[in-house]
Amino acid sequence: MKLLRSRWSLLPVLALPALVLLALPFATLLGITPWRHFSLAYGDSNAVMVSIGYGLLALLLIVIIGLPLAWWLATSGGKGGVRRIAEILVLLPLMTPPLAMGILLISALGPYSLPGKWLAAVGVTLVNNPLAFVLAQIYGGLPYFIVTARSAFSAVPAAILEAGRTLGAGPLQRFRLLVLPLSASGLASAVALAWVRAVGEFGIVMIFAYFPQGMPVKLYTNLQNDGVDAVYTLVWILLLVTLPVPLLCFMQTAKRERMK
């Protein structure tokens, strides 16, 4: 027993290298930021508004179209072929490198593709405009939302749903009154993760919707044009926009776990 305790006592020491590695970039940012000259570069404020405004729209669309799929994947029993295909389609964009995903999007929906030509015939284009920007953000965040929301739905006890059905509650009532409250923590994490991925998406946006420039692409152009000293303010704003919500969800989840 003492030997087991001694081995477990070594775990914090063994975990230290990973913690130091993860903390190093953020500690460096605190020390290297030019606080006396903390100001936005030309065009940064517009990039902030683009990322936040279109990011909120993309997030709304992600929740609307992702929630039904996540619920279906969590509740459809067995290993049917349709369900397996759906799982693969969710995982494909999740595993595809963002730059490659951007190339695939511009190949599928760009002006020289067949769908792109159909859209152009009615006056719609999907490259380097707000619509393309939102679509790129959706591709960046939707798979993460679906995977996380599916896990949250899968954790809802089937016995509770069966009890609701026995008491006469219809499918929509069970979903609204039982599923959503019981999976609220996991769904909040899904929304937070989708928000981070959508607002922080660079690779897909860079290829498919370079304009209008959001924060990630503006960071890249500032870095290329003016050097690293010109990007720290926008880096801080990007972190302040994306990180608080997922960190709050994490702390709430950890608090619930401690209370069990």
C-alpha positions in Angstrom: 0.0 0.0 0.0 2.8 2.4 0.9 4.5 1.5 -2.4 1.4 2.3 -4.3 1.1 5.7 -2.5 4.6 6.5 -3.3 4.1 5.8 -7.0 1.0 8.0 -7.1 2.8 10.8 -5.3 5.2 10.9 -8.3 2.4 11.8 -10.7 2.4 15.6 -10.1 6.2 15.5 -10.8 5.7 13.5 -14.0 2.9 15.9 -15.0 5.1 19.0 -14.6 6.9 18.9 -18.0 3.6 18.9 -19.8 2.2 21.7 -17.7 5.3 23.8 -18.2 5.2 23.1 -22.0 1.5 24.2 -22.2 2.0 27.3 -20.0 5.1 28.6 -21.7 3.5 30.4 -24.7 1.0 32.2 -22.5 3.6 33.2 -19.9 5.8 34.5 -22.7 2.9 36.5 -24.1 2.5 38.2 -20.8 6.1 39.2 -20.7 6.7 40.2 -24.3 3.6 42.3 -24.9 4.6 45.9 -25.4 2.1 47.2 -22.8 3.3 50.9 -23.1 2.3 50.8 -26.8 -0.7 48.6 -26.5 -2.9 49.7 -29.5 -4.5 48.2 -32.5 -2.9 48.4 -35.9 -4.7 49.8 -38.9 -7.7 47.7 -39.8 -7.6 45.6 -36.7 -10.9 46.9 -35.3 -12.7 46.0 -38.4 -11.2 42.5 -38.3 -12.5 42.2 -34.7 -16.0 43.1 -35.7 -15.9 40.8 -38.7 -14.9 37.8 -36.6 -17.4 38.5 -33.8 -20.3 39.4 -36.0 -20.0 36.7 -38.6 -18.8 34.3 -35.9 -22.1 34.7 -34.0 -24.1 34.1 -37.2 -22.0 31.0 -38.0 -22.5 29.7 -34.4 -26.3 30.2 -34.7 -26.3 28.2 -37.9 -24.0 25.5 -36.5 -26.4 24.9 -33.6 -29.5 24.9 -35.8 -28.2 22.4 -38.3 -25.9 20.4 -35.9 -28.3 19.7 -33.1 -30.6 17.4 -35.0 -27.7 15.4 -36.4 -26.0 15.1 -33.0 -29.3 13.9 -31.4 -29.9 11.4 -34.2 -26.4 10.0 -34.0 -26.8 9.6 -30.2 -30.1 7.9 -30.3 -30.1 5.8 -33.4 -29.4 2.2 -32.3 -27.3 -0.4 -34.0 -24.7 0.0 -36.6 -26.8 0.7 -39.7 -25.1 1.7 -43.0 -26.7 5.2 -43.1 -25.6 6.0 -39.5 -22.1 4.8 -40.3 -21.9 7.0 -43.4 -23.2 10.0 -41.3 -20.5 9.4 -38.7 -17.8 9.3 -41.4 -19.1 12.5 -43.0 -18.9 14.2 -39.6 -15.3 13.0 -39.0 -13.9 13.7 -42.5 -13.8 17.5 -42.1 -12.7 17.1 -38.5 -9.7 15.1 -39.5 -8.9 17.0 -42.8 -6.2 19.7 -42.4 -7.8 23.2 -42.6 -5.8 24.3 -45.6 -6.8 21.1 -47.5 -10.4 21.7 -46.4 -10.2 25.2 -47.9 -8.9 23.9 -51.2 -11.7 21.3 -51.2 -14.3 24.0 -50.6 -13.0 26.3 -53.3 -12.9 23.3 -55.7 -16.5 22.3 -54.8 -18.1 25.8 -54.5 -15.7 28.1 -56.3 -16.6 30.0 -59.5 -15.1 27.4 -61.7 -17.0 24.4 -60.2 -20.3 23.2 -61.5 -22.3 24.4 -58.3 -20.3 27.6 -58.5 -21.5 28.2 -62.1 -25.1 27.5 -61.1 -24.8 30.0 -58.2 -23.2 32.6 -60.5 -26.2 32.2 -62.9 -28.4 33.6 -60.1 -25.9 36.2 -59.0 -24.4 34.4 -56.0 -20.7 33.8 -55.4 -19.1 31.9 -52.6 -15.5 33.2 -52.6 -14.0 36.2 -50.8 -17.3 37.6 -49.5 -19.3 37.5 -46.2 -21.3 34.4 -47.3 -18.1 32.5 -48.0 -16.6 33.7 -44.7 -19.5 32.4 -42.7 -19.5 29.1 -44.6 -15.8 28.7 -43.8 -16.5 29.3 -40.1 -19.3 26.7 -40.2 -16.9 24.1 -41.7 -14.4 25.0 -39.0 -16.8 24.6 -36.1 -19.7 22.3 -37.1 -17.9 18.9 -36.7 -16.6 19.8 -33.3 -20.1 20.8 -32.2 -21.7 17.6 -33.5 -19.1 15.3 -31.8 -19.3 17.1 -28.5 -23.1 17.5 -28.5 -23.5 13.8 -29.4 -21.5 12.8 -26.4 -23.7 15.1 -24.2 -26.9 13.5 -25.6 -25.5 10.0 -25.2 -25.0 10.6 -21.4 -28.7 11.2 -20.9 -30.1 8.0 -19.1 -32.4 6.1 -21.4 -34.5 5.2 -18.3 -35.5 8.8 -17.7 -36.6 9.2 -21.3 -38.6 6.0 -21.1 -40.3 7.3 -17.9 -41.2 10.5 -19.7 -42.7 8.5 -22.5 -44.6 6.3 -20.1 -46.1 9.5 -18.5 -47.4 10.6 -21.9 -44.7 13.1 -22.9 -44.3 13.3 -26.7 -40.8 13.3 -28.4 -40.5 17.1 -28.5 -41.6 17.4 -24.9 -39.1 14.8 -23.8 -36.4 16.6 -25.8 -37.2 20.0 -24.4 -38.0 19.1 -20.8 -35.7 16.2 -20.2 -32.9 16.0 -22.8 -31.9 19.6 -23.0 -31.7 20.2 -19.2 -29.9 17.0 -18.5 -27.3 17.6 -21.3 -27.0 21.4 -20.8 -23.5 21.2 -19.5 -22.2 19.1 -22.4 -24.1 21.2 -24.9 -22.6 24.4 -23.5 -19.2 22.9 -24.0 -20.2 22.0 -27.6 -21.2 25.6 -28.2 -18.1 27.0 -26.6 -15.8 24.7 -28.7 -17.7 25.5 -31.9 -17.3 29.2 -31.1 -13.5 28.9 -30.6 -13.1 26.9 -33.8 -15.3 29.2 -35.9 -13.8 32.5 -34.7 -10.2 31.1 -34.7 -10.4 29.4 -38.1 -7.5 30.3 -40.3 -6.7 27.7 -42.9 -10.2 27.3 -44.4 -10.8 31.1 -44.3 -7.4 31.9 -45.8 -8.1 29.8 -48.9 -11.9 30.2 -49.3 -12.7 33.7 -47.9 -9.6 35.8 -47.6 -11.9 38.8 -47.6 -13.4 40.1 -45.5 -10.5 39.7 -43.2 -11.2 38.4 -39.7 -8.8 38.3 -36.8 -6.8 35.2 -37.7 -6.1 36.4 -41.3 -5.4 39.9 -40.1 -2.9 38.5 -37.6 -1.1 36.8 -40.5 -1.0 39.9 -42.7 0.2 42.1 -39.8 2.9 39.6 -39.1 4.0 39.5 -42.8 3.9 43.3 -43.3 5.0 44.7 -39.9 6.6 41.9 -37.9 5.8 40.2 -34.7 5.6 43.4 -32.6 2.5 44.5 -34.6 0.3 41.5 -33.7 0.3 41.2 -29.9 -2.6 43.5 -29.3 -4.8 41.6 -31.7 -3.6 38.3 -30.3 -4.9 39.4 -26.8 -8.2 40.4 -28.3 -8.6 37.1 -30.1 -7.8 35.3 -26.8 -10.3 37.4 -24.9 -13.0 36.8 -27.5 -12.5 33.0 -27.7 -11.3 31.7 -24.4 -13.6 32.9 -21.6 -16.6 30.9 -22.6 -14.9 27.5 -22.9 -12.9 28.2 -19.7 -16.2 29.0 -17.8 -17.8 25.8 -19.2 -14.7 23.8 -18.0 -14.9 25.3 -14.5 -18.6 24.7 -14.2 -18.2 21.1 -15.3 -15.3 20.5 -12.8 -17.5 22.1 -10.1 -20.3 19.6 -10.8 -17.9 16.7 -10.8 -16.6 17.7 -7.3 -20.2 18.0 -6.0 -21.0 14.4 -7.0 
